Amino acid sequence: MNAYDLALIYTPALGTKGVAHLIDVFGSAEAVYRANEVELRERAGIVKDTIIADILNRVGMAAAEREIRYCEKHHIIAIASTDEVYPPLLRECSDRPHVIFVQGNIRALTQPSVALVGTRAISTYGQVVGRRLVEQLYERVPRISIVSGLAFGNDENAHRAALEVGATTVAVIANALPEVAPAGNRQLADRILASGGAIVTEISSQHKNTGRFFPSRNRIIAALSSGTVVVESPYEGGSLITAEYALDYGRTVMAVPGRAFDKNSFGSNLLIKQNKAAMVCSGGDIVYELGWDVTLSEEATLSPTTAPTETLNFEGDERVLLEAMGMNEIVEYEVLVERTGFAPQRIVSLLTGLELCDAVRILPARKCERLL
C-alpha cells in the first residue's frame, strides 16, 4: 500500500465501486495516476470531467499523506486490494473497499471464516446457540475465524464465545480506528487484539462518523466470510441486511430456527421459509453447508440437553428453580413447591420470567418444561 492507493479513495465523486473499477482496469493505483486523459476516458470509461481533473491533479494526495501519518501514529495497518495480504474473499466483491484499515493480526483476515450475526436484543436461547455453534465450529475447524460486528447482543456473544474456546475472531466496525463503537465494548476489542484477532474498518480518520456506515459495514462482514449465519433476527435488522449482501456475493447463508411466535426468530425463520438460508442447528451443519472437507465427529445438536447450565446468566431463585427441574422434564407446579420450598405464587412469578428468557415452557394444567 502506498500514497496512491489512499489518494484514490479521497478522490471526490469517485466512490467505492469507481475506485475498484479503476484498479481492475489499470491494475494498480499508481498506474491510474500514470494514465493520461485519453486513457482515463477511453480505457476506464470515465465521462465526468471533474473526476478526470481530480485524478490528473492528484487532489487526494494531501489527504493520503495525512492518513499515512495518522496510521503510523496509531499503529494501524492500511491494506490495499492489490496487496498480497488483502483478504482474498473480500477482493472477489465488486464493491470491495480498495483500502481497509486493520489493527491486530492481519492473517486473521485470511483464515477460514464464518460470520455470526443477529439481533442486539439477544435472548438466552440466542446466547446459548451462538456459543455452541462457535464451540462446535472450533472443534472441527481449529483455524476458524469468527467474524462479527462488535455490537452489543449477538455480535459480542459471538466474539466472547470465540475468545473462550481459543478461536480467532475478527470484528468489523463502522468507524475509524483506533476508536471502537460502541465504546462499552472497548475492553472486548482489546481482548480480541490480545488474542491474535483483528479489528477492521473501511472508514478512515478523515471520514466523519455520522452513524451512516453500518450498512456498508455489514457488507464487509458478509464479504470476509465463506458463510453467514443468522443466529436470531426479528423481521427487520442489520443481520438481514448482512444476509442479503452474502446472497448477492454468492456466499452461503444459514439461519438457526426459532420457535414460531418468538419475535427474535421471525427474520431467521423467514429466511429459512423463503429458501434463502439453510437451516443449521450445529457447527457440523455449518461445515456441511460450506462443503469444507473436514472429518466430523458424531454430531452434537443444539437440543436443550447439550446446553450446559453454566452458560446461563441466571442467579438466585431463578437458578434454584431451574436446578430443581431435569432437562426436558415436564413437572407440575406442586412438585416444584416441594423441591424448592417456594410458595406457589413465587413459582408462578419465576416461571413467567424464565419463559420470557426461553429457559422454560409453561404448559396447560399447571405444568412446565425446562428448555435450557
Stockholm file with secondary structure:
# STOCKHOLM 1.0

chainA/1-372         MNAYDLALIYTPALGTKGVAHLIDVFGSAEAVYRANEVELRERAGIVKDTIIADILNRVGMAAAEREIRYCEKHHIIAIASTDEVYPPLLRECSDRPHVIFVQGNIRALTQPSVALVGTRAISTYGQVVGRRLVEQLYERVPRISIVSGLAFGNDENAHRAALEVGATTVAVIANALPEVAPAGNRQLADRILASGGAIVTEISSQHKNTGRFFPSRNRIIAALSSGTVVVESPYEGGSLITAEYALDYGRTVMAVPGRAFDKNSFGSNLLIKQNKAAMVCSGGDIVYELGWDVTLSEEATLSPTTAPTETLNFEGDERVLLEAMGMNEIVEYEVLVERTGFAPQRIVSLLTGLELCDAVRILPARKCERLL
#=GR chainA/1-372 SS CCHHHHHHHTSTTTHHHHHHHHHHHHSSHHHHHHCCHHHHHHTTCCCCHHHHHHHHTTTTHHHHHHHHHHHHHHTCEEEETTSTTSCHHHHTCTTCCSEEEEEECGGGGGSCEEEEEECSSCCHHHHHHHHHHHHHHHHHCTTCEEEECCCTTHHHHHHHHHHHHTCEEEEECSSCTTCCSSGGGHHHHHHHHHTTCEEEESCCTTSCCCSCCHHHHHHHHHHTCSEEEEEECCSSSHHHHHHHHHHHTTCEEEECCCCTTCGGGHHHHHHHHTTSSEECCSHHHHHHHHTCCCCCCSCCCCCGGGSCGGGSCCCHHHHHHHHTSCTTCEEEHHHHHHHHCCCHHHHHHHHHHHHHTTSEEEETTTEEEECC
#=GC SS_cons         CCHHHHHHHTSTTTHHHHHHHHHHHHSSHHHHHHCCHHHHHHTTCCCCHHHHHHHHTTTTHHHHHHHHHHHHHHTCEEEETTSTTSCHHHHTCTTCCSEEEEEECGGGGGSCEEEEEECSSCCHHHHHHHHHHHHHHHHHCTTCEEEECCCTTHHHHHHHHHHHHTCEEEEECSSCTTCCSSGGGHHHHHHHHHTTCEEEESCCTTSCCCSCCHHHHHHHHHHTCSEEEEEECCSSSHHHHHHHHHHHTTCEEEECCCCTTCGGGHHHHHHHHTTSSEECCSHHHHHHHHTCCCCCCSCCCCCGGGSCGGGSCCCHHHHHHHHTSCTTCEEEHHHHHHHHCCCHHHHHHHHHHHHHTTSEEEETTTEEEECC
//
